[in-house]
């Protein structure tokens, strides 16, 4: 993939409009050229106490004006995002738990691990109300025989994945102590600290079969876990990973293959994997977003897309990447010396949006939630409007619309995160009522999870949308 330099198309700072609260951080755009319409989720934080910063949860429009902001007490509030059930969640570092806000931004729920310290990196809420979190746990271990100079009574931090049902009862638990070795970390120096954080798990994803994808930063590893048995299905990592099972295709430099100290490993609707590659152990260190096609039978990971900016952005910690429904990628750059907070790039690598907080201020992750598609008049609908029957549905539904001509119709089906899961094209429609079946499967013929889906019908430049609910 050709590397595209970040060109400064425009430089302006969001001015202090009346709707911006006092002490709100200044937001500067270096690029803002036809980005995807949507709302940007951020939370400003600092690593130390030497930078003046008032922490906020914020949802911004594409000009940087907050459509929602809430000043916080905790210095660090992480992972602010929209969940599939419509709740907005974040981790409060002071209180040590996740909180959920409803559409009126009222706190309606909280999430914490049962029996462990709740880790701040990830909260995943499924459409059925089940949640996945990470927890921290410690054991005293003799590491004198594991690494030269190892403590005979080292405090070793492991991590657990905990699944809770809609009533916050634990129904699944998985521990790094049971499945990883302490020596799996990439460098021996990690085994010599006052607290040995050998795995440092930082993201969880759930595939259509319910299996888990776990990112472990200090092991340079992404692990697939069988949700039914807890057994490891496979382990993937770059040059410094000690348990990599995969061959990487089209993803090597002269000194390094694959990814390093990564964040935010996510499955895409097309079956590929998207990863924010911090690149800490590369020479020289540099960060990127990379998409892999995964052959799980032959253990082959083929790089099919990457965005690696020039000049280099190096995010030593934190970071995220999100594929938008229109094919663009929204990137949270975490902590970096280039002082870039978030950017949006096209599939060709063109930067269409880049924004920054003041120097020394970062955001753990950054997300964009696409604006709903506005209805237009080109498609004539029945009096009751575009609809589907049955809705809600279990196995299949009929999408009904009425057309005034026989022009081709395209249908896109999106999940609640804005990811495209299915496309359908009708080359010749009937004048009048039309019924299009959807069998509840994605583009790879896999059953989609239960939850809310957005159906978009397009006739030329004209579009209409509706929501359907798939039940389990």
C-alpha positions in Angstrom: 0.0 0.0 0.0 1.4 3.4 -1.0 2.1 5.5 2.1 0.3 8.9 2.0 1.7 11.9 3.8 -0.6 13.9 6.1 -1.0 17.1 4.2 -2.1 20.2 6.1 -5.1 21.1 4.1 -6.5 23.5 6.6 -5.5 24.6 10.1 -8.1 26.1 12.5 -8.9 25.9 16.1 -12.5 25.4 17.4 -13.5 28.8 18.8 -15.2 29.2 22.1 -18.9 29.1 21.1 -21.4 29.5 23.9 -22.2 25.8 23.9 -18.6 24.9 24.8 -18.2 24.6 28.6 -15.5 26.4 30.5 -12.1 24.5 30.7 -13.1 22.4 27.6 -9.9 21.4 25.8 -9.0 23.3 22.6 -9.5 21.1 19.6 -7.4 21.8 16.5 -8.0 20.4 13.0 -5.0 20.0 10.7 -7.3 18.3 8.1 -11.1 18.4 7.8 -12.0 17.7 4.2 -15.3 15.9 3.6 -15.0 13.4 6.5 -17.8 10.9 7.1 -20.8 12.5 8.6 -21.0 11.4 12.2 -20.2 12.0 15.9 -16.8 11.6 17.5 -16.4 9.9 20.9 -13.3 11.0 22.9 -12.2 11.5 26.5 -9.2 13.8 27.2 -6.6 12.5 29.6 -3.0 13.0 30.7 -0.4 10.5 31.9 1.2 12.8 34.4 0.2 15.7 36.6 2.4 18.4 34.8 -0.1 19.2 32.1 -3.1 21.4 32.7 -6.2 19.5 31.7 -9.8 19.3 32.8 -11.1 15.8 32.0 -14.3 15.4 29.9 -16.4 12.8 28.3 -17.3 14.3 24.9 -19.2 13.7 21.7 -18.1 16.1 19.0 -19.6 16.9 15.6 -17.3 17.1 12.6 -16.4 20.7 13.4 -15.3 19.9 16.9 -18.3 21.4 18.6 -19.5 19.2 21.5 -23.0 17.8 21.1 -22.5 16.3 24.6 -19.9 17.0 27.2 -19.6 16.0 30.9 -16.8 17.2 33.1 -15.4 14.4 35.2 -13.7 14.0 38.6 -11.3 11.2 37.6 -8.1 12.3 35.8 -8.5 9.3 33.4 -11.8 8.2 31.9 -11.3 5.5 29.2 -13.0 3.6 26.5 -15.9 6.0 26.0 -18.0 4.5 23.2 -21.5 3.5 22.0 -22.5 -0.1 22.8 -24.7 -2.3 20.6 -27.7 -1.8 23.0 -27.5 2.0 22.5 -25.9 2.7 25.9 -22.8 4.9 26.1 -20.2 3.5 28.4 -16.9 4.6 29.9 -14.4 3.6 32.6 -14.0 5.8 35.7 -10.4 5.4 36.8 -11.2 6.9 40.2 -14.1 4.6 41.0 -12.6 1.6 39.3 -15.6 0.5 37.2 -17.5 1.1 34.0 -20.7 3.2 33.9 -23.5 3.2 31.3 -25.4 6.3 30.1 -28.8 6.2 28.4 -30.0 8.4 25.5 -30.5 11.2 28.0 -26.9 10.7 29.3 -28.1 9.6 32.7 -26.2 6.8 34.5 -28.4 3.7 34.4 -26.0 0.9 35.1 -22.4 0.0 36.1 -20.1 -2.9 35.3 -17.3 -4.4 37.4 -15.6 -7.7 37.7 -16.7 -10.1 40.4 -13.8 -11.0 42.7 -11.1 -9.0 40.8 -10.0 -5.5 40.3 -11.7 -4.3 37.1 -9.3 -3.4 34.3 -9.9 -0.2 32.4 -9.1 -1.4 28.9 -12.3 -3.0 27.6 -16.0 -3.4 28.1 -18.0 -5.3 25.4 -21.8 -5.5 25.7 -23.5 -7.9 23.4 -27.1 -7.3 22.0 -28.4 -10.0 24.5 -27.2 -7.9 27.4 -24.1 -10.1 28.3 -20.9 -8.2 29.0 -17.2 -9.0 28.7 -14.6 -7.3 30.9 -11.0 -7.8 31.9 -9.9 -8.1 35.5 -6.5 -8.0 37.2 -5.3 -10.6 39.6 -1.9 -11.2 41.3 0.1 -14.2 42.5 3.5 -14.4 44.2 5.9 -16.5 42.1 9.5 -17.4 42.2 11.1 -16.1 39.0 14.7 -16.7 39.9 14.8 -19.7 37.6 12.8 -17.9 34.8 15.0 -14.8 34.2 18.5 -13.8 35.5 18.0 -11.6 38.5 14.4 -12.7 38.9 12.7 -12.1 42.3 12.2 -15.2 44.4 8.9 -13.7 45.6 7.8 -11.7 42.6 4.3 -10.0 42.5 3.0 -11.3 39.1 -0.1 -9.7 37.6 -2.3 -11.9 35.5 -5.6 -11.1 33.9 -9.0 -12.7 33.6 -11.7 -12.4 31.0 -15.1 -12.4 32.7 -18.5 -12.7 31.0 -21.5 -11.6 33.0 -25.2 -12.1 32.0 -27.8 -9.3 31.9 -28.1 -9.6 35.7 -24.3 -9.2 36.2 -23.9 -12.9 37.2 -20.6 -14.5 36.1 -21.2 -17.2 33.5 -17.7 -17.5 32.0 -14.2 -16.9 33.3 -10.8 -17.4 31.7 -7.4 -16.6 33.3 -4.0 -15.9 31.7 -2.4 -17.9 34.6 -4.1 -21.0 33.4 -3.2 -20.7 29.7 -0.1 -18.4 29.3 3.4 -18.8 30.8 5.0 -15.8 32.5 8.0 -16.1 30.2 5.7 -15.5 27.2 6.3 -11.8 27.4 8.5 -10.3 24.7 11.4 -9.0 26.8 13.0 -10.2 30.1 12.9 -6.6 31.4 9.2 -7.0 31.9 9.9 -9.8 34.4 12.1 -7.6 36.6 9.7 -4.9 37.7 8.1 -4.5 41.1 4.9 -5.8 39.5 5.4 -8.3 36.7 2.8 -7.5 34.1 3.7 -10.2 31.6 0.5 -10.2 29.4 -1.2 -6.8 29.7 -4.4 -7.7 27.8 -6.0 -4.7 26.3 -8.9 -5.7 24.0 -11.6 -8.4 23.6 -13.7 -9.1 20.5 -16.5 -11.7 20.0 -17.0 -13.4 16.7 -20.3 -14.7 15.2 -19.8 -18.1 16.9 -19.2 -16.6 20.3 -15.4 -17.3 20.4 -13.1 -14.6 21.8 -10.3 -12.6 20.3 -7.8 -11.4 23.0 -5.0 -8.9 22.5 -2.1 -9.2 24.9 0.3 -6.2 24.4 3.3 -7.4 26.4 3.3 -10.7 24.5 2.8 -9.2 21.1 0.0 -11.7 20.7 -3.6 -12.0 19.5 -5.2 -15.1 20.8 -8.4 -16.9 19.7 -10.2 -18.6 22.5 -13.0 -21.2 22.4 -15.8 -19.8 24.4 -17.3 -23.2 25.0 -14.2 -24.9 26.4 -11.8 -22.0 27.2 -9.1 -23.7 25.2 -6.8 -21.7 22.9 -7.7 -22.2 19.2 -4.7 -20.3 17.9 -2.0 -17.7 18.8 -0.8 -15.0 16.4 2.0 -12.5 16.8 4.9 -10.6 15.2 8.6 -11.3 15.3 9.0 -10.9 19.0 6.0 -13.2 19.9 7.1 -16.4 21.4 4.1 -18.5 20.5 3.1 -17.3 17.0 1.5 -20.0 14.9 1.0 -17.9 11.7 2.9 -17.2 8.6 2.6 -13.5 7.6 2.3 -12.7 3.9 3.2 -9.3 2.5 3.9 -7.9 6.0 7.6 -7.9 6.6 10.3 -5.3 6.7 14.0 -6.0 6.8 13.9 -6.4 10.5 10.4 -7.2 11.6 7.4 -9.3 10.6 3.8 -8.6 11.7 2.7 -6.4 14.6 4.1 -5.3 18.0 2.6 -4.1 21.3 -0.8 -3.8 19.5 -4.2 -2.6 20.6 -7.8 -3.0 19.5 -7.9 -6.3 17.6 -11.3 -6.5 15.8 -13.0 -8.8 13.4 -14.5 -7.1 10.4 -17.8 -8.1 8.7 -15.8 -9.5 5.7 -14.0 -11.9 8.0 -10.7 -10.0 8.1 -9.1 -8.6 11.2 -8.2 -5.0 11.9 -5.4 -4.1 14.3 -3.9 -0.9 15.7 -0.2 -1.8 15.5 1.7 0.4 18.0 5.0 -0.9 16.7 7.0 -0.4 19.9 9.6 -3.1 19.2 10.2 -2.2 15.6 13.3 -0.4 14.4 12.6 2.5 14.3 9.3 2.3 16.2 6.3 3.5 14.2 2.6 2.9 14.4 0.0 2.0 11.8 -3.4 0.3 11.2 -3.3 -3.0 9.4 -6.0 -5.3 8.0 -5.3 -9.1 7.6 -7.1 -11.8 5.7 -7.0 -14.7 8.1 -6.7 -18.3 6.9 -7.5 -20.2 10.1 -6.9 -23.6 8.5 -3.4 -23.1 7.2 -2.5 -20.4 9.8 -1.7 -17.7 7.2 -2.2 -13.9 7.9 -2.1 -11.9 4.7 -1.8 -8.1 4.8 -4.5 -6.7 2.5 -4.5 -3.1 3.7 -2.5 -0.8 6.0 -2.3 2.9 6.8 1.2 3.8 7.8 1.5 7.6 7.7 4.4 9.7 6.5 5.8 11.5 8.4 5.7 8.7 11.0 3.3 8.7 13.9 4.6 6.7 16.8 2.0 5.9 19.5 4.0 4.4 22.4 0.8 3.5 24.2 -3.0 3.3 23.7 -4.7 3.6 20.3 -7.7 2.2 18.4 -8.9 1.6 14.8 -12.5 1.4 13.5 -13.7 0.5 10.0 -16.6 2.7 9.1 -19.5 1.5 6.9 -18.4 3.6 3.9 -15.0 1.9 3.9 -13.0 4.7 5.7 -11.0 3.9 8.8 -11.2 6.0 11.9 -8.1 6.0 14.1 -7.4 7.0 17.7 -3.7 7.6 18.0 -3.3 7.3 21.8 -0.1 8.8 23.2 2.3 10.0 20.6 5.0 12.7 20.2 3.3 14.0 17.0 0.3 15.2 19.1 -2.4 13.7 16.8 -5.5 12.6 18.6 -7.6 11.1 15.9 -7.8 10.9 12.1 -10.0 9.4 9.4 -8.5 7.9 6.2 -10.0 6.6 3.0 -9.2 3.1 1.6 -6.6 4.9 -0.6 -4.9 6.3 2.4 -6.1 9.9 2.0 -6.5 11.8 5.3 -9.9 13.5 5.3 -9.9 14.4 9.0 -7.2 14.9 11.6 -7.7 16.5 15.0 -5.6 17.1 18.1 -5.9 18.0 21.7 -3.3 20.4 23.3 0.2 19.1 23.8 0.4 16.4 26.4 -3.3 15.6 26.3 -4.5 12.3 24.7 -7.5 10.0 24.3 -7.2 6.3 25.1 -9.4 5.5 22.1 -11.4 7.4 19.5 -14.6 6.4 17.7 -16.9 7.8 15.1 -20.6 6.9 15.1 -22.0 7.6 11.6 -25.1 9.9 11.4 -28.3 8.1 10.3 -29.0 8.3 6.6 -31.6 10.9 5.9 -34.7 9.9 4.0 -35.3 11.3 0.5 -38.3 11.2 -1.8 -37.0 9.2 -4.7 -38.4 5.9 -3.5 -42.1 5.9 -3.1 -43.2 4.0 0.0 -46.4 2.5 1.2 -48.5 4.7 3.5 -47.0 2.9 6.5 -43.5 3.5 5.2 -40.7 1.1 4.4 -41.0 -1.9 6.7 -40.1 -5.5 7.2 -42.2 -8.4 8.3 -41.8 -10.1 10.7 -40.0 -7.5 12.8 -38.6 -8.5 15.2 -37.6 -11.7 13.5 -35.6 -14.9 14.3 -34.5 -16.6 11.1 -35.6 -14.4 8.2 -37.6 -11.3 7.4 -39.2 -9.7 4.2 -38.1 -6.2 3.4 -41.0 -4.4 1.7 -40.9 -1.2 -0.3 -42.8 0.4 -3.2 -41.1 1.8 -6.3 -42.5 4.1 -8.9 -40.0 2.8 -11.6 -38.1 -0.3 -12.5 -34.6 1.1 -11.8 -32.0 -1.0 -9.9 -32.2 -1.0 -6.1 -29.2 -1.6 -3.8 -29.7 -2.7 -0.2 -27.1 -2.4 2.6 -27.6 -3.9 6.0 -25.5 -2.4 8.9 -25.0 -3.4 12.5 -25.4 -1.0 15.3 -21.7 -0.1 15.1 -22.2 1.1 11.5 -20.4 -1.9 10.0 -21.7 -3.2 6.7 -22.7 -6.9 7.2 -24.6 -7.6 4.0 -25.3 -6.1 0.6 -28.1 -7.1 -1.9 -28.7 -5.7 -5.4 -31.9 -5.9 -7.4 -31.3 -5.2 -11.1 -34.9 -4.9 -12.1 -37.7 -4.0 -9.7 -41.4 -4.0 -10.2 -43.4 -0.9 -10.3 -45.4 -1.0 -7.1 -44.8 -3.3 -4.1 -41.6 -5.3 -3.8 -40.6 -7.9 -1.3 -36.9 -8.8 -0.7 -36.1 -11.6 1.8 -33.2 -11.4 4.2 -32.2 -14.7 5.9 -30.3 -13.1 8.8 -26.9 -14.0 7.4 -23.9 -11.8 6.7 -21.8 -11.4 3.5 -20.0 -14.7 4.4 -23.3 -16.6 4.9 -22.8 -16.7 8.7 -25.8 -16.0 11.0 -25.6 -12.5 12.4 -25.9 -12.0 16.2 -29.1 -10.9 17.7 -29.5 -7.1 17.9 -30.7 -4.0 16.0 -29.7 -3.7 12.3 -30.2 -0.7 9.9 -31.5 -1.5 6.4 -30.6 1.2 3.8 -32.3 1.1 0.4 -30.8 3.2 -2.4 -32.3 4.1 -5.7 -29.7 6.3 -7.5 -29.1 9.2 -5.2 -32.2 8.6 -3.2 -32.1 6.6 0.1 -34.4 5.4 2.8 -33.6 3.5 6.0 -35.3 1.5 8.7 -34.4 -0.6 11.7 -35.1 -4.3 12.3 -34.5 -6.4 15.4 -33.1 -9.9 15.1 -33.8 -12.2 18.0 -31.7 -15.1 19.0 
